[in-house]
Amino acid sequence: MVTIQTSSGIGSGVVYRSDGTIVTDAHVVEDQQKKPSASVRIHFADGSQASATVVGVDDPTDVAVLKADRGNLPAAKFSTSLPEVGQLAVVIGSPLGLEQTVTAGIISALHRNMPPSEGSPQGLIDLIQTDAPISPGNSGGAVVNNSSEIVGLSEAYLPPSSGAVSIGFVTPVATVTEVADQILKSGVATHPVLGIIPTDITPEVASRFGLPTTSGALVIEVAQGGPAAQAGLAPGDIITKFDGQNIATVTDLLAAIRKKEPGQQSDVEFHRGQDTKSVKVTLGSTATR
């Protein structure tokens, strides 16, 4: 486990490979991607430090890969399966700059989704929920099981000011390793795209535009020449089903899309005015740096 220091703050990370490859959250280092390596410093458990470069970041999953200027590191062991609800969860990181801090709790739930926000405009899906304390500085740090295997990286927490008590979120290890391996291979990670900008339908939006429902994902923009445009979707359409799955919010739609692969064909059902229509869309591919 390592501490990551940048010009904008402190985060945590995990040694992925012994050659100095480290995984962390994208939001910990993405502002440093085009800066010199000296702007990212890695603090190791033995008290030593090394500079690091950002190999790549992936915003849709909030995963990043670094390469530290140091080798012969002890790589962590990553679990090959999801944890079970109720299992031990140990969080290791540097909350508020307190290096090598350990907190503990249990796995509270699986497959949680976080809606789009200012910090994560694309939303995050399929997260692990834990009650183990997660604080600023823990981001990108290890969450391990009782066999000392990494089950994920600390992602976010709901602050007490929101009325929450011990609600934290973790990026599952399968997501971390899949994205990290793609970045190490080609510098980018690819994801399926529908080619639209959607928004949730609040009562205010429904009233303003005279929409018949507040359930579904409202299409506000369609990428020219993209998969949705080729299939005939247009601004103002309300997507209500994706491959048979009911879509009540934008988060539902994003989660459904990300379960697919680029090039797969999917059925999209939507409302256009008083009519209900269905089209087949061949998902495109996007790569994020």
N, C-alpha and C positions, 0 to 999 in steps of 0.2 A: 504494500500500500504506500502511496506517495502523496505529498502535498504539492499542489500546483500554484505557483505564484505568478500573477501577471500584473500588468500596469493598472488593471482595473479591479483587482481583488485576489481573493484566495479561493481555491477549490481543491478537490481531491481527485485521485485517480488510482488505477490498478495496473500493475505490470502485466501486460498481455503476452509478451515474448521476452526471452532473456536478452535479446539484442538491444533493449532499450525502448521497445514499442510499448506504449501506454494507452489505455482507453480511459475516456472520461466523458462528461456531458459536453455537448457542443456549446452550450451557453457559457461554459467556463472559459473557453479559449477562442471562440470564433472572431472576436474583435482583434485577436493577435495574429490572424492568419497571414496578413501581408506585412507584418512587422518583422524585424530581425530576430534571430533565435534568442538573443540576449533578453528579449522582452518576456520570455517564458522561462521560468526557473523551476526545476524539480527538486524538491527536498525529500531525501530518502530517510528511511528509518534509522540508518546508522549515523545520521547527522551531516552527511555530505550533501553537496548540491551539484547540479549540472544544468546546462542550458538545454533547450529543446525546441524543435520546430513542429509546426502544425502540419501533419501529413494531409489531413482532410477533415471536414465536418459535414454532418448530414442533419439538416434542420428538421425534416419530417419526423425523425426518430430521436433527435437531440443527442446523437452519438458523435464523438470525435476521436481521432487517433493522433497521438503525438509520437515523436521519435526523440528520445533523450540522448545526449552525447555521453553515453555510458553503456557498457555491455556487461555480460556475466551477471545478470540480475536474476533473482529468484522469481520466476513467473508464477502467478496465482493459478490455482486449479479451478476450472469453471465447471459448474454442474451441467449435466446433459438433459435434465428434465425440470419441469416446473415444480416448485415447492407445493406442499399441501397446506390448506388453511389450518391454522393452529400450530404449525411448526415454528421452531425457534428462528428468529431473525436477528442477526447481530450486525449493527451498522458501524463501520470503521471509517474514520475520516478526520477532517480538521475543521470542526464547527467553530466559527468565529476565530479562526486561526489557531485553535488549540490542537496541535498536531497529535496524531495517534490516539484520538479519543474514541472510546468504544461505548456504544449504547445498545440496549437489547429490548426485544419485544417479541411479538409473534407475527406470522403472516395473517393479515386480517381478511383479505379477499383477493381474488384473481380477476383478470380481464376487466379492469376499470378503465374508463375513458375520461380524458380531460378535454373540455370544450376549448375552441380557439380563444386566445386571450392576447393581450398586448405583448406579453413575453413569449408566447407560443402561438403565432397567428394561424398555424395550420392544425393546432390541436395535437393531442397525444393520445394514442390508443393502446389497448391491451396491456395496461400497467398492472403491477402488483401493489396492493395496499398493505401497509404495515403500521403498527402502533409504536414501533421502535422510534425514539426521538430522532428527528432529522432537523438540522438547523442550517442557516447560511454558512457555507464553507464545506458542508458535507457533499454538495453536488458533485457527482461523478465518482464518489467513493464506493467502497465495497459494501454489499449486503451479502452476508454469508449464512450458511446453515450450520447445523451442529456437527457436520463433517468437515468444516472449514472450506467448503466449496462456495465459489461465488454464484449466487442465484440472480444477481442483478446489480445495477448501479443506482445510487440514490439520485432521485430526480427532482422531487418537489415536496412541499408540505403545505397544509392549510394552516395559516397563522391563527393563534388564539383569538385575535381581533375579529375573525370571521365567525366566531362561536364554535369553532372546531376544537376537539380534544384528541390529540395524538393520532392525526390522520396524515400519513406520509405516503409518497408514491415512489415506485422503483421501476426502472426499465428492465424488463426480463433479460436474462442472460442470452437467450436465443436471438433476440433482437440485436443485442450488443455484438455478439460474435458474427452474425450474418453481415451486419453493416460494416464492421471493422474489417472483415476479410475482403469485402468488395472494395473498400477504400484502399487497402493495402495492395490489391491487385491492379486497380485501374485509377485510383485517386478520387473516385466518385462512387456513390451508391445510387442505384436506379430504383424507381418506384412507379407503379401504374398510375396513370392520370386519366381523368374524364375530360379535362379541358374546359372547366367552368369555374366561375367564382360564385359560390352559393352563400346564402345568409339564412339565419333562422327567421321564422315568421312570428314576430311579437304581435300582441294585440294592436299596438300602434301602427306597425307596418301593414297589418291586415286592414285596418280601418282606412289608412291613407290611400292604399291602392285598391280598395274594394275587393279584397281577396276573400274567398268563401271559407277559409280554414286557417288555423294557426299551426297545423301539423304538416310537416314536410320541409323540404329544403328548397327555398326560392332561388331560382337562377337569376343572377343580376348581370352576369357577363359571360359570354361564350367566346373562347379563343378561336380566332379566325383560322379555318383549316384544321382545327383540332378534332379529336374523336367525337365530341358532342355535336359540333357543328356539322360534321359529315353525316351524322345520324339524323339531323334535323331538329335538335333541341335549340331553343331560342330564349332570350331574356324574357322573364315573366312566367316561364313554365315552373310548375311546382312538382318536384320529384317526390313521389310517395312510396315507390318500391324500387329495390335494386336486387335483381336476381331473386325475386320472391320475398325478400326481406323488407318488412315495413320500415319506412324512413320517416321518423318524426322530427328529427333535428339534423343540423349539419354534421354533428359528431357521429350520428348513426350512418350518414352517407360516407364520411371519410373512413370510418371503421370498415364498412362493407367493401369499399374500393381497395383498401390496403391489404385485404385478404386475398386479392387476386394477383395475377402476374401480368406484366405488359404483354399485349398481344391477345389476351383472352377476350372472348366475346361475352357480353353481359346484357341482360334484359333490363331496360329502364322504363318504369311506368310513371306517368306524370299527368298532371292536370293542366290544360290550356283553356282558360276560360271555363265554360261549362262542360267541356269535353274531357274524357279520359283517354289518353293515348299510350301506346307502348312502342318502343323502338329497340333495336339491337345495336349495341355500341361496342366497337373493338377498342379496348383500352390502349392508350398510348404509353410512352415511356418518357420519364424525365430523369436527369442526373443532376444532383445538387453538389456543389463544391463546398 
